[in-house]
Amino acid sequence: MTAKRVSRRLTSFLISLLIAWSSLMSQVTTETLLDTVQYTAFKFFWNEANPANGLIKDRSAANGGGGAPCSIASVGFGLTALCIGVDHGWVAREAARDRVFITLSTFWSGPQGTGQTGFTGYKGFFYHFLDMDTATRTWNSELSNIDSALLFAGILYAREYFDSTDQKETDIRALADSIFSRADWEWFRNFSPGLPMEWTPESGFRGLWTGYNEAMIMYILGYGSSTHPLQTGWSTWTSGYTWQTLYGYTYVPFPPLFGHQYSHCWIDFRNLADDYMRGRGIDYFENSRRATLAQQAYCAANPGRFTGYSDSLWGITASDGPEGYNARGAPPAFNDNGTITPTAAISSLPFAPDAVIPTIRHMWNAYGSQLWSQYGFRDAFNLTQNWWASDVIGIDQGPIIIMIENYRTGKVWERFMKNPDIKRGLERIGFSPLTNVPDKNLVPFSFRLHQNFPNPFNNATVISYEIPTNEHVELKVFDVIGQQVEKLVDEVKAPGTYSVRWQADRLSSGVYYYRLMSGFRVESKRLLFLK
């Protein structure tokens, strides 16, 4: 057989493989696709950990291996991912419990002190990067309050998740409380108006955290401490906000999308607002929704003329890129070089599913053979420069698995919001319910009734709906035999998105139905009330 014939057969075989891949990928349902993306992200956190101490790598080669140190933020995301893995049956509860116990024991018993080497942290906070074996400072990294906060979030979620009387689960709760209570937030504030960004033994305190970015959860945790809480700082944080209209959306911007996602991985900001957002008539969830849709609109407009950008292929955030790791975002354009990062779009799924799901499917269908790995989508790609990342990164995989879970079940939000430290932090800052406020910025394209949240619920739940035109609206609740038990809305409404909080404590536990009527359109959904 001639070399030319062999070459032709090989080419034909490869083309057949590509056609088969495309056909298979296009047949995958949305639920299966989301489940697959979550599962592969879970595998990163399970496989790329040291089982002897629970530390998780900052990153790994997409097909396994790599000698990266531990990122404490990756551990925070990973602790939450392990719990999600239990819920989905990807790991036994006992195995996840043991891994979490080992991890928390490592952070509780690790040496704390002011030395430049040989310490895990100081004053209850932890160094950004730790050696995977010794669990002590590496890379001369900083004592990081934001990365410690992301670690604390994962620890507190594990505390809420492992709630049985089993001795090891009881120990997990005790360790979580001890680790979080040890952090001295006022020490880290160091008499500043807000929190400095870091501390090192060599240089002391540096920087100042002002908004808007990923650090909102850090301030809430600091205010919520029962032992060493922040006494001030939130006004400094919000002093950095700007209120802008970008690509048709008015919101507080931060160009890289991770700043609109990290805090929302754990905290359910829907219908909660501080003084700043209350003054603007929206909550932080809505702010992130607008940021997501503004970035989609930016990529559709594609002012940089980058290859591939469209309304179904977008996502700009901090990630690897052709020139290395860097923070990128838009709008406004910030270091944008045509690099698309899967986590940017996927981790906005709860905010804008109609924009995100087609983008996930586009990446899966069009680029799966180059972009997919055993741990899911590689960190980033750049079609303009024909560049594909080799690694996956923990702080990008974490929001993927968590935010998909929040979209599908809401369980992470539901559990985390029960934590007393979180409740205390939100209350001390001044967060309070913000309901029945329309989205004045964006007219919905369709009539839509959303599933209430939480569901099942105890005492109170929130029902959201969208109307595209000015019409009389009725929102009513019925019992299982069709008798009306509550009229929530009965008035003319302007086009917009609305949320109504329903207090049901006077009713008996059971199944109820809520119905939205607007003009000739009717939609109903079922809810479950448990006293």
C-alpha positions, 0 to 999 in steps of 0.5 A: 500500500502506497504512503499516499493511500495510507495518508488518505485512509488516515485522513478519512478515518480522522474526519469520520471520528470528528463527524461521529464526535459532532453527532454524539455531542449534539445529541446530549441533553442539557441535563446530561451536559450539565451533569457531565460538566459538574462531574468532571469538575468534581473529579479535579477536586477529588483526584488532585488532592493529597489524601494524607492532608486534604490539600488540593492543587492550585492547578493541574494538567488537563489530563492529570499530573502537574507539580503545583502547590496547594491553593487555599481558595481551591481547597475552599471550593473543593470542600463544597464540591465534595459535598455536591459529589455526595449529593450526586452519588459520585462519592460515598458520604463516609469517604467525603466525610473522612477527606473533609475531616483530614483537611480541616484537621490540617488547617487547625493543627498547622503551625501559625506564626510570624516566621518566613518559613515553616508556617501555615498562617498567622492570626487565624488566616492562611498563606495563599499557597502551601506546600502540598506535603508539608502544608506550610508557606511556599512561593513566598506567598502572602497571608491572604484574607480573600483566599482565606475567606474562600477557604472559610466559605468552604469550611462553613459549608462543610459544617452545615452539610455534615450535620449528623450525630456521627462522631466524625461529623460532629468533629467536623462541625467543631473544627469548622467553628474553631478554625473560623473563630480563630481568625482575627479580622480586626488585626488584619484591618490594622486600624485602616478604614477597610481591610488591607489586601495582604500581609507578609512577614517581610513587608507587613500590610499592603493594599486596601480592599475597596469594591466592586470585586470578589471580596464581598464575601470576605467582608461579610465573613469578617462582620459575622465573626463571633469572636474577632469581628470587623468593626468597620469597613463596609462603607469603605468597600462600597465607596469604590462602587461606580454606577454605569450603563454599559451595552444597555445595562445599568449596574456596578461593573467589574470587568472580569466576571469572577468578581460577580460570581465568587461571593454568589457561589455560597451567598444567596443575594436574591431579594437581599440588599444593603443600603447601596443596592437598596438605593438603586432598587436592585439586589446583587444577584440582579447586578451580576445578571446585568454584568453577565448580559452586558458581557454577552452583548460586548462579545456579540458586538466584538469591538476588538474583532476577535475570532469566535466572539458572538452571543453564543461564544463569550466569557472573559475573566481571570485565566490562563492565556497565550501570554500567561495567567492574567485578569481580563474582562469586559465591559469596559474592555480590560486586557481583552485579547480574544481569550475565552474562559469557559468558567466565565460563562458557566459560572453565571448560569444562575444569573442568565441561563438563557444566555449561558446554556447555548454557550456551554453547548456551543463550546461542547459541540464545536470545540469539544475535541480540543477543549475537553479533558478528564476534568472538563473544559480546559481553562481557556482558549483563544481562537484568534491566536489558535491557542488552547490551555493545557491546564485546569485551575481549581478556582475556575473549576470550583465556581463551575460545579457550585453555580451549576448546582445552585441553578439545578437545586439551590442546595448550596445557597439553601444550606449556607444561608443557615449558617449563623456566622453568615446571618450575623454578617449580613445583619450587621452590615445592614442587608435586609429583604428587597422584594417586589422590585422590577428590573427597570433596566431590561424589558423581558422578551417573554412571559415567564413564571419561575420556580419558587425558591427555596422549594420545599420551604418553611414559612416563606418563599420567593416567587419571581416572574417576568412580563414583556408588556404592560398588562393586568397581572394576577398571581394566586396560590391554590391548594390541591383541590383548587381552592384559592388560599392567597392572592399575591398580585392583582394589579396592572404592572409595567414590563419587567421582572418581579419578585414576591415574598410569600409568607405561608406560616398560617397554612398547613404543610402540603402541596400547593400550586401558584398561577400567573395570569397576564392577558391571555397567558397563564402559567402554573407551578407546584410548590411544597410547604413544610412546617 
